[in-house]
Amino acid sequence: VKVGRDRILKPAPKHALKVHVWAGISKRGATNICVFDEIMDGALYIRILQDFLLPFLTVYFPDEDYHFMQDNDPKHTSRVAKDFYTGKYIKWWPTPASSADFIPIERVCRELKHFIARHVKPLTKRELVDGICSFWNQKMTPEKCSIYIGHTFTVLPKIITKEGGITGEKLFYLSTFHYIVIACYK
C-alpha cells in the first residue's frame, strides 16, 4: 500500500471455493473438460469416461495408437472401472502407486492451480469455473500437452533409480509416444 492511499480489501469467502475437474491430455491435444460438484463414485466416473474420454478417443485416436494413463485412485483401479476399460477396449496402462513426477496431468493440475491463484483470484464458484475453463481452452494446446507428455520419458529413468521416489526434475522434453492422461479431481 502506498503512503496516503487506503488499502482496498477484497472480501474473502467463508469457505474455500471447490469444484472437481476431470480432463485429459495427449500429444494430439486435450480432451474437453468436465467440471462437477458431485462426489466422484464409480458410476459417475464411468459416465464421465463415456461422455468425455470415448468421444475423444474416437476423434483423435481412430488408429488406437495410445495408452490410457491415470493415477491409482481407487475409482480408477476398481473392478467396475477395469471392466469398463476391457469392455470398451481402452488400452489402460497401470502406473506406480504414487509418483507425481510420472503422471503428467499432476503437473497440469499444479499449473492450473497457479493460474487460478495468480490470475483469476475467484470470489465466486462461477469465477472459479470460468477460470478453469479459460485456462483449459487457452493454455492446453497440442504443443503444450506434448511437453507434459514428453516429460514422462525424461523422468522415468530417474524414477526407476529412486525406486518410485520424487525426482524434482524440470519439465522440458518432447517425445513421440502417445498417451491419454486423465486429470485428478481433487
Secondary structure, DSSP 8 states (H G I E B T S, - for coil): --TTS--------SS----EEE-EEETTEE---EEE-S---HHHHHHHIIIIIHHHHHHH-TT---EEE----HHHHSHHHHHHHHHTT--B----SS-TTT-HHHHHHHHHHHHIIIII--SSHHHHHHHHHHHHHHH--HHHHHHHHHHHHHHHHHHHHTTT--------------EEEE----
